[in-house]
Amino acid sequence: MKARSPNSKNVKPQQHILGERETPYISTTKDYEIASPVYNRNRTPIVKIDLKKVTTEVIDFTNKDVIKFYLDNPKAIYNVLKDAEVLIKEKIVPEAIIKIIWPGT
């Protein structure tokens, strides 16, 4: 899996969180309920990821110190807390994908 713009160099994590689409980040969550069909309006598959096997930068916003380091916008902070957001930079290698859950299964 690749980010929409993996080669974008001047996009900060906060810009991605606030809705910038052409970024080198992939949004993920640690909360299955957020990824589940209830919230998954696009009906896309849910991918369970082993973060230890991700080979690029992982920014885990479930850690308060990480939030303080990367974010200063109240809306961005609200978004990451609400979504248990974890950003993965550029790509998710196949070896990090544990399971794919298709809608309706």
BELLIN-V880516 format. One record per residue. SS is DSSP state (alpha for helix, beta for strand, coil for the rest). PSI is psi in whole degrees, 0 to 359 (999 if undefined). Layout:
BEGIN
[[SS:PSI] [SS:PSI]]
END
This chain:
BEGIN
[[coil:137] [beta:151] [coil:160] [coil:320] [coil:73] [coil:339] [coil:3] [coil:126] [coil:333] [coil:22] [coil:123] [coil:156] [alpha:321] [alpha:322] [alpha:319] [alpha:312] [alpha:326] [coil:6] [coil:357] [coil:130] [coil:324] [coil:80] [coil:166] [coil:13] [beta:149] [beta:125] [beta:131] [beta:173] [beta:153] [coil:357] [coil:111] [alpha:323] [alpha:327] [alpha:323] [alpha:343] [coil:167] [coil:336] [coil:319] [coil:345] [coil:79] [coil:332] [coil:353] [coil:37] [coil:159] [coil:152] [beta:131] [beta:120] [beta:128] [beta:139] [coil:103] [alpha:336] [alpha:340] [alpha:358] [coil:132] [coil:359] [coil:180] [coil:136] [beta:127] [beta:106] [beta:100] [coil:7] [coil:355] [coil:120] [alpha:325] [alpha:325] [alpha:318] [alpha:312] [alpha:323] [alpha:318] [alpha:334] [coil:141] [coil:0] [coil:125] [alpha:322] [alpha:319] [alpha:318] [alpha:315] [alpha:314] [alpha:314] [alpha:325] [alpha:318] [alpha:323] [alpha:1] [coil:50] [beta:138] [beta:122] [beta:140] [beta:128] [beta:132] [coil:303] [beta:162] [coil:115] [coil:149] [alpha:327] [alpha:339] [alpha:349] [beta:117] [beta:317] [beta:146] [beta:125] [beta:114] [coil:144] [coil:138] [coil:3] [coil:999]]
END
